[in-house]
Amino acid sequence: MYTVRIERTFSAAHAIDIRGEREPLHGHDWVVTAELSGESLDSDGLLVDFHEVESSLERIVGRFRNRNLNETAPFDRVNPTAELVAQYVAVRLAPSMPRGVHVRSVSVREAPGCIATYVSPFGSHRG
């Protein structure tokens, strides 16, 4: 089994609802880490091309850069928690993976020491 991790960073604001109360709007430098895995390497000795995954991640998170997540779909309708951002990224990243490569998890670091991870259900990979 091989595993690679790819990170992208973006700055964005959000205000989440906690127990019916909305916290004040505030910003973060969000660090998104995708962990990919697979059983075999391609003919070049790669599980996946880092640059291709970086491009896919950028397409997903780039739309949040320097925005208020509460005003950006789907988080204009969904509480923009780090957990739900991680799930959103994982679900959208999976279809862009080559055959045999699984999105094992996506972690979102909202602030130093504050990390939420979405672990993809077994079988949610391509291939």
N, C-alpha and C positions, 0 to 999 in steps of 0.2 A: 504494500500500500504506500502510495506517495501522497504527500500533502504540501500545498503551497498556500501562502497568505499574501494577499494584496491589499494595500491601504490606499484610501483617498481621503482627503480632508476638505471640509467646507465650513464656512461660517454662516450661521443662521440664528434667528431668534425664535422663541416659542414661549407659550404660556399654557401649562397643562392644568387640567381640572383634577383636583385631588379631593375625594369625598365631597363632591358638590361645590367646591370652592375653586375659583380660578386663581392661580398664582400670578404675580406680576410678570409682565413681559420682560424677558431677559435673553441674552445671547450666549452662544457657545461656539467654540471651534470644535466641530464634530469630527471625530476620527472614525471612519468606517473601515473595518477589516473583514474581508471575505476569506474564509478558509475553504479551500477546494481539495478534493481528494479523488483518487482513482487507482486502479490496480496496475495500470501499465503506462509506459511512456511511448511517445510517438517515435518515428524513425530518426528524429533529431535529438532524442533523449530528453524530451520535454513532456511534462504532464499537460501543460497548457502554456501558451505564449503569454507572458506577463503583460506585454503591451496590449494584447487583445482584451484581456480582462480589465486592465486599467481603462481602456476606452469604453467598455461596457459599463463599468462602475461610474465613469464620468457622465455618461448619458443618463444614468439613473439619478445620481446625486447632484449633478450640475444644475438641474432646474431648481434646487433648493438654495444654491449659493447666494448669500447676501439677501436672503428673503426672510419674511415672517412665515414660518411653517403653518401657523393658524390661518393664513390667507392663501395657502398653496395646496392644491389638490394632491393627495386625498385628505390631507390633514386639516383642510377647511371643514371637513365633516367628521374626522376621526381625531381623537385626543393625540396630539403629537408627542407621545412619550418615546424615549429612546428604544424601548422594547418594540413598539410598533414601527418605528423607523427601521430597525434591524429586520423585522419581518418583511416589510415592504421591499427593502433592497434584496433580500434573499429570494423572494418569490419572483421578482423581475429579472434577477441575474441568471437564475437557473436555465431558462430557455436559450440563452446565448452560449452555454457551455458545449464544448464538443462532445461527441459520443464517448461515453464511459467516464466522464468527469462529473462529479457530484458536488453541489454546493453544500458542504457539511454544516457550515454555520456562518452567520454574519454577526459581528460585534460592533456596537456603537459606543464610543467613549464620548460622553457629554462633557465631562470635566475630569481632571486628574483623579483617579481612584473611583470614578463612577462609570461603570461599564455595564451595558445590557447586551445579552447574547440571545439570538434566535437560532435554535438548532433545527435544521431542516428535518422533516419526518423522513424515515427510511423510505426509499423508493421515489423520492421527489426529484431525482436527477434525470438527465437525458441519457439515452443509451441503454 
